[in-house]
């Protein structure tokens, strides 16, 4: 009788245990652990970020990222890391100090353009990998991220103003792996509060470059040299040589002679004439190779610093094998290298760059400058605005006007990997659905 009772109990309760087993079984068999993403492998697809990638590897910060997910990397293009204002990126720098600087470029949260645009103008604090080391006091290992809705600019600041380092701007989104990794480029190396990247007791001061003399010695730049001297802005340019460096795009004498009669540069007020000259200067050192592979095509100029982010910007790209500069009205190409020694580079260009803010439609000027392959300008007819070059959409493919363009390609095999992962997910979902149906049928039988 006892045996019979035991058999009855077993027959009544075994089906109940069995569905629970089936409920757990698919997750134990088909679920796989989430593996960390090899950030350096993803970054290696972008040549202009090669030095930042090397920093991740040399400081062993890349190994810190291997076990983490939901990250945002703030990568610095090569041209900024090469500047003389960043001595801590040299091999002689303290490894621990350099590692903490690199950790400060890793936000422990997955961010997209959409999430950045939801940040209030007052800013939001985000924790970085540096904060987790215990060496950052209070919240000094965090970054204050702000968004300006009027121009779409996203800025990065230390939580407390740091006089030793200017804020950086988010330039472009170059890669996103949903919910795991975002990689943005930024306009400057970021320093945690209390770090002074400008300090260097062993690095000799860079040689001073006489910009006017360099232009006169190169010939064919006499008009530009005279304007720089008369306006006084050349002194400001030379003062910037000791910082992040400068890059000058100087029109040839022929470029000035080809200006249409409606463009009277000499008749402009002194302040606007100075803005036009500053519009030809980038506040960072760029050798020709960096210009050819520049990550963010829209670059601020020295005139931008006087008038606010988003104004007086240049679009830099490659057109027919040459570096092209587009002001929105005029397109010029780099025709020669006049001088190139870190931290100063000077390039000759085929046309005078006319900023939209001064010469654009509605400013009382009728500019018709033929800029095809550095051609001569003409006079008359409706304004011919030089169109920006075709640039690939950002990975988010958003029509939002604030989304910066990017012409960087996807890492090799990324789409194939995504397709295979999607296929595995669909098969896993189908199997789990079948098992759930089986479980439901067993319950009905019981």
PEVENLIN-V463988 format. One record per residue. N is the residue number from 0. SS is DSSP state (~ for helix, > for strand, _ for the rest). PHI is phi in whole degrees, -180 to 180 (999 if undefined). OMEGA is omega in whole degrees, 0 to 359 (NA if undefined). Layout:
N;SS;PHI;OMEGA, N;SS;PHI;OMEGA
This chain:
0;_;999;180, 1;~;-64;179, 2;~;-64;179, 3;~;-64;179, 4;~;-62;179, 5;~;-62;179, 6;~;-66;179, 7;~;-65;180, 8;~;-61;180, 9;~;-63;181, 10;~;-69;181, 11;~;-82;187, 12;~;-101;179, 13;~;-60;178, 14;~;-60;180, 15;~;-71;179, 16;~;-69;184, 17;~;-60;177, 18;~;-61;178, 19;~;-63;177, 20;~;-63;179, 21;~;-65;181, 22;~;-68;182, 23;~;-85;187, 24;~;-56;183, 25;~;-61;181, 26;~;-74;179, 27;~;-75;183, 28;~;-89;191, 29;~;-96;179, 30;_;-79;180, 31;_;-124;180, 32;_;-68;178, 33;_;-78;182, 34;_;-96;178, 35;_;-66;180, 36;_;-88;177, 37;_;-78;186, 38;~;-64;181, 39;~;-65;177, 40;~;-66;178, 41;~;-67;182, 42;~;-68;184, 43;_;-63;179, 44;_;-78;185, 45;_;-119;185, 46;~;-58;183, 47;~;-74;176, 48;~;-113;186, 49;~;-63;182, 50;~;-72;175, 51;~;-66;177, 52;~;-62;178, 53;~;-63;178, 54;~;-63;178, 55;~;-58;182, 56;~;-77;184, 57;~;-66;181, 58;_;-91;180, 59;_;66;176, 60;~;-67;179, 61;~;-59;178, 62;~;-70;176, 63;~;-65;184, 64;~;-86;187, 65;_;-61;183, 66;_;-100;184, 67;_;-113;172, 68;_;-126;180, 69;_;56;182, 70;>;-121;170, 71;>;-126;181, 72;>;-98;177, 73;>;-104;187, 74;>;-88;181, 75;>;-106;179, 76;_;-61;185, 77;~;-55;186, 78;~;-60;180, 79;~;-77;180, 80;~;-72;180, 81;_;-83;186, 82;_;-69;183, 83;_;-71;180, 84;_;-81;183, 85;_;-121;182, 86;~;-63;182, 87;~;-69;177, 88;~;-94;179, 89;_;-83;182, 90;_;-62;182, 91;_;-78;182, 92;_;-71;176, 93;_;-61;182, 94;~;-63;182, 95;~;-67;179, 96;~;-65;180, 97;~;-64;179, 98;~;-63;180, 99;~;-69;176, 100;~;-63;179, 101;~;-66;179, 102;~;-61;180, 103;_;-69;179, 104;_;-97;180, 105;>;-120;177, 106;>;-89;184, 107;_;-85;179, 108;_;-163;178, 109;_;-82;182, 110;_;-119;175, 111;_;-128;175, 112;~;-59;181, 113;~;-61;180, 114;~;-70;178, 115;~;-66;181, 116;_;-75;176, 117;_;-91;180, 118;_;-75;179, 119;_;-71;179, 120;_;-58;179, 121;_;-70;175, 122;_;102;176, 123;>;-136;179, 124;>;-83;176, 125;>;-122;180, 126;>;-76;176, 127;>;-107;179, 128;~;-64;178, 129;~;-63;181, 130;~;-61;184, 131;~;-78;182, 132;~;-76;184, 133;_;85;179, 134;_;-90;179, 135;_;-94;179, 136;_;-78;181, 137;_;51;179, 138;_;-111;183, 139;_;-73;174, 140;_;-92;179, 141;>;-100;175, 142;>;-117;174, 143;>;-94;182, 144;>;-105;180, 145;>;-122;178, 146;>;-129;178, 147;>;-99;184, 148;_;-67;183, 149;_;-75;180, 150;_;-129;177, 151;_;77;183, 152;>;-84;175, 153;>;-106;183, 154;>;-115;180, 155;>;-121;182, 156;>;-138;167, 157;>;-64;181, 158;_;-64;174, 159;_;-123;182, 160;_;-50;182, 161;_;-115;184, 162;_;-65;181, 163;_;-83;184, 164;_;-152;178, 165;_;-77;177, 166;_;-68;177, 167;>;-111;177, 168;>;-111;172, 169;>;-77;185, 170;>;-92;184, 171;>;-157;173, 172;>;-98;185, 173;>;-105;179, 174;>;-159;174, 175;>;-140;172, 176;>;-115;194, 177;_;-44;174, 178;_;69;180, 179;_;-121;187, 180;>;-150;169, 181;>;-127;177, 182;>;-126;176, 183;>;-109;169, 184;>;-99;181, 185;>;-127;190, 186;_;-84;183, 187;_;-161;173, 188;_;-69;182, 189;_;-94;179, 190;_;-117;175, 191;_;-61;180, 192;_;-59;180, 193;_;98;177, 194;_;-89;177, 195;_;-123;181, 196;_;-75;181, 197;_;-80;185, 198;_;-75;175, 199;_;-160;183, 200;_;-85;185, 201;_;-101;183, 202;_;-81;178, 203;_;-70;179, 204;_;-65;180, 205;_;-67;179, 206;_;-65;178, 207;_;-76;181, 208;_;-112;176, 209;_;-84;186, 210;~;-63;182, 211;~;-61;180, 212;~;-64;179, 213;~;-62;180, 214;~;-71;180, 215;~;-67;180, 216;~;-65;181, 217;_;-80;182, 218;_;62;175, 219;_;61;177, 220;_;-132;185, 221;~;-69;180, 222;~;-63;180, 223;~;-63;180, 224;~;-61;180, 225;~;-65;180, 226;~;-66;179, 227;~;-63;181, 228;~;-68;182, 229;~;-65;183, 230;~;-80;181, 231;_;85;183, 232;~;-72;180, 233;~;-61;177, 234;~;-65;178, 235;~;-66;179, 236;~;-63;182, 237;~;-69;176, 238;~;-68;180, 239;~;-82;182, 240;~;-64;182, 241;~;-84;179, 242;_;-94;179, 243;_;-76;182, 244;_;91;180, 245;>;-141;175, 246;>;-129;181, 247;>;-109;172, 248;>;-111;189, 249;>;-110;177, 250;>;-68;177, 251;_;-74;176, 252;~;-60;179, 253;~;-64;179, 254;~;-62;178, 255;~;-68;181, 256;~;-69;181, 257;_;-89;177, 258;_;-64;177, 259;_;-65;183, 260;_;-64;180, 261;_;-74;179, 262;_;-101;181, 263;_;-110;182, 264;~;-62;183, 265;~;-68;180, 266;~;-84;180, 267;_;-69;172, 268;_;-59;185, 269;~;-58;182, 270;~;-68;179, 271;~;-73;177, 272;~;-64;177, 273;~;-65;178, 274;~;-64;179, 275;~;-62;179, 276;~;-67;179, 277;~;-67;178, 278;_;-65;180, 279;_;-95;186, 280;>;-131;172, 281;>;-99;183, 282;_;-88;174, 283;_;-160;178, 284;_;-82;177, 285;_;-127;168, 286;_;-71;185, 287;~;-61;180, 288;~;-61;179, 289;~;-70;177, 290;~;-64;182, 291;~;-70;182, 292;_;-121;185, 293;_;-61;184, 294;_;-74;182, 295;_;-104;185, 296;_;-69;181, 297;>;-93;186, 298;>;-116;173, 299;>;-72;178, 300;_;-116;176, 301;~;-62;177, 302;~;-68;177, 303;~;-62;182, 304;~;-64;179, 305;~;-85;188, 306;~;-125;177, 307;_;103;182, 308;_;-59;178, 309;_;93;180, 310;_;-103;176, 311;_;51;179, 312;>;-102;177, 313;>;-114;174, 314;>;-101;184, 315;>;-112;182, 316;>;-155;173, 317;>;-104;178, 318;>;-131;180, 319;_;53;176, 320;_;84;180, 321;>;-115;174, 322;>;-79;182, 323;>;-112;179, 324;>;-118;183, 325;>;-122;180, 326;_;-94;187, 327;_;99;176, 328;_;-119;187, 329;_;-124;172, 330;>;-118;177, 331;>;-127;177, 332;>;-121;176, 333;>;-73;183, 334;>;-103;181, 335;>;-163;173, 336;>;-100;181, 337;>;-83;181, 338;>;-155;178, 339;>;-151;175, 340;>;-150;182, 341;_;-48;19, 342;_;-109;183, 343;>;-128;171, 344;>;-132;181, 345;>;-129;181, 346;>;-122;172, 347;>;-83;180, 348;>;-128;190, 349;_;-82;183, 350;_;-145;175, 351;_;-78;180, 352;_;-81;182, 353;_;-106;181, 354;_;-70;179, 355;~;-62;184, 356;~;-64;180, 357;~;-112;186, 358;~;-111;183, 359;_;-71;180, 360;_;-57;180, 361;_;93;179, 362;_;-95;178, 363;_;87;180, 364;_;-116;176, 365;_;-116;187, 366;_;-100;176, 367;>;-133;186, 368;_;-111;179, 369;_;-76;187, 370;_;-117;180, 371;~;-77;180, 372;~;55;177, 373;~;72;183, 374;_;-71;181, 375;_;-76;177, 376;_;-83;177, 377;>;-127;182, 378;_;-126;176, 379;_;96;180, 380;_;80;180, 381;_;-71;179, 382;_;-60;178, 383;_;-108;182, 384;_;-85;178, 385;_;-71;184, 386;_;-80;177, 387;_;-63;180, 388;_;-67;179, 389;_;-69;184, 390;_;-129;180, 391;_;-62;180, 392;_;-69;177, 393;_;-69;183, 394;_;-57;181, 395;_;-80;178, 396;_;49;183, 397;_;-98;178, 398;_;-77;183, 399;_;-58;183, 400;_;-66;180, 401;_;-81;184, 402;_;-72;180, 403;_;-68;179, 404;_;-76;177, 405;_;-149;177, 406;_;-117;176, 407;_;-95;182, 408;_;-85;178, 409;_;-71;176, 410;_;-60;181, 411;_;-59;175, 412;_;80;185, 413;~;-65;181, 414;~;-66;179, 415;~;-63;179, 416;~;-62;181, 417;~;-65;181, 418;~;-65;179, 419;~;-65;179, 420;~;-63;179, 421;~;-66;179, 422;~;-64;178, 423;~;-64;180, 424;~;-65;179, 425;~;-65;179, 426;~;-65;180, 427;~;-64;179, 428;~;-63;180, 429;~;-64;180, 430;~;-64;180, 431;~;-63;179, 432;~;-64;178, 433;~;-63;180, 434;~;-66;178, 435;~;-64;178, 436;~;-63;178, 437;~;-62;180, 438;~;-62;180, 439;~;-63;180, 440;~;-65;179, 441;~;-64;178, 442;~;-62;179, 443;~;-65;178, 444;~;-66;179, 445;_;-71;NA
